[in-house]
């Protein structure tokens, strides 16, 4: 490893897959370097740590580069971190890693002596989009990851924001309905409990129970498990209830956008993650609601967008942590 | 003026009074320097600008110091600013100043050639408390000003946060009830529309209309205009409805505190402004609700407090802007 290396390894640790790739200083993944392996959660901590190191090593090998060309390994992981003590405190889908010094473990496991940077996966996606995606050149960017839950990444003055205790940027846990439904975090009425993929499906079922007709509901009654993707597809095919539900998701997200404008005031609010597959139908609903609610300068000087890095945002941002020395380092 | 001066003038521009004082580098007001003059809104822009300059000059004179001892004048003003172009865009109670380059006008008016820094008044209060009040030594502090409206000040890494467009930290305009009452800002369900002094009085009247008994309601029917201070006083005297209403205000503020923990994650959340006169009855309600809703590390490592600078927070923070070169400078 040299200090002026032009590459970093990005690793995206998910509950199902570990993805790795070698990323250059402009945030581009070296195509030949892409690696994906099963996480194998059930096999325990040592297995996962070995798999992360293995994926990183295979990515470098596949890239045709040498480790001397690489500045370090950036690892994006779900969960809450103790940045001061270098501990992964809690990640619901990776229970065996909870309480572990994940960055140090991975560094020890790697066959090469290189730096490891550990960062929250949604933060990585935020940094990725700000560094190499739709937010290139922006100083301040807020990103929501839309999936089973809603994560957040906040870049301020070009740097990831962690907060005093390392638990900031949990943007899915802003309250939209003070007396609303219970959220998994223990709070009530959080954005995540209304606008995540899971919550979108829940609202669909709730609406069906009130007797609203839907072709998708007929399918569900025949045994199909409804997903947010199916709701979007049904909406495209003209299913009115599906469209209403999806646009309501957009409405909730639009309210959260305005909260972000009023609190953080970034120049870009970006959405990433699986639900962005719903495309303009979702994005237009977000923008419409935000336009209705934004005060002062309104939406002037703000872009509300989907990310351009797709599923690579986390991996690229993890590599970006190496270049910007962000996160827990070992 | 010398660059290593040990004093700055702080000016707090309100709709009714202009207050000024000379502040030392530790954030203490020189007692003899305190000046208060009528704003005289109805007399127009030139009058107000002259009054600001006059108050600053009289404060220095009264302090017994010379202008050579003073680094500059910090001016805290309500309103929204265009920081890039140095313009006070909009302040509802100072209409004649809207669209004006207030810092430049004051600099021109001063008999002494010194720097002028213009900053939002709630931001000043936040900086004041972080610099010289309850938040001394904190890196990250969030402050709510509780008055007719609810303002906000956010200090990150020891510096005031303005956002990309200068409209960040408007903490009163986070949505607590997505489909709630219309807010003055054009949005719906904002914290300000539920927990400001004005909103507290409104909720009191709404509760009375539903038939709930209250000694204060009897007074109101006899012609007294209810204020949030009267609601607090009635609560202290044992009026159940008044207590419920005030504690509900605390509950709403507690929800906003948790939003701040989840988004910004400061080590201190501070309340300032007139309504803090309600003391522990309000503060305990805020803390109780925050404790119920905080996730992850909960309230560990966070202080939820009232400011210690009282009505001086804005003036002291305005002077702090001179030392930290914050805000619009002229």
Interface residues (C-beta under 8 A of the other chain):
Chain A: X80 X89 X90 X139 X140 X152 X154 X156 X161 X162 X163 X164 X165 X166 X167 X168 X169 X170 X171 X173 X174 X175 X176 X177 X178 X185 X186 X187 X188 X252 X255 X258 X259 X261 X262 X263 X264 X265 X266 X267 X293 X294 X295 X296 X297 X300 X301 X302
Chain B: X80 X89 X90 X139 X140 X152 X154 X156 X161 X162 X163 X164 X165 X166 X167 X168 X169 X170 X171 X173 X174 X175 X176 X177 X178 X185 X186 X187 X188 X252 X255 X258 X259 X261 X262 X263 X264 X265 X266 X267 X293 X294 X295 X296 X297 X300 X301 X302
